[in-house]
């Protein structure tokens, strides 16, 4: 299961309200290889694709792709720090 801390949920909602496309209403959470430093978590606003797992938390849809899902076997929370780090391109 993937969840958001209260501060992260607030930040995600702020960022979602600033999106130009109203149809992109989900937060994609992915795990990518990070080389020597291990895995990295990628966050992006996106739409659901075939094979995605969907989690709902605090009125926010969280999408996890099938490749990333094995890394989310234990419950995890996304923090506001992670959201801030990915807020700027």
PyMOL commands that set and color helices and strands:
alter all, ss='L'
color gray80, all
select helices_A, chain A and resi 6-17+35-37+66-72+80-85
alter helices_A, ss='H'
color red, helices_A
select strands_A, chain A and resi 2-4+26-33+39-46+53-57+60-64+76-78
alter strands_A, ss='S'
color yellow, strands_A
deselect
rebuild
show_as cartoon
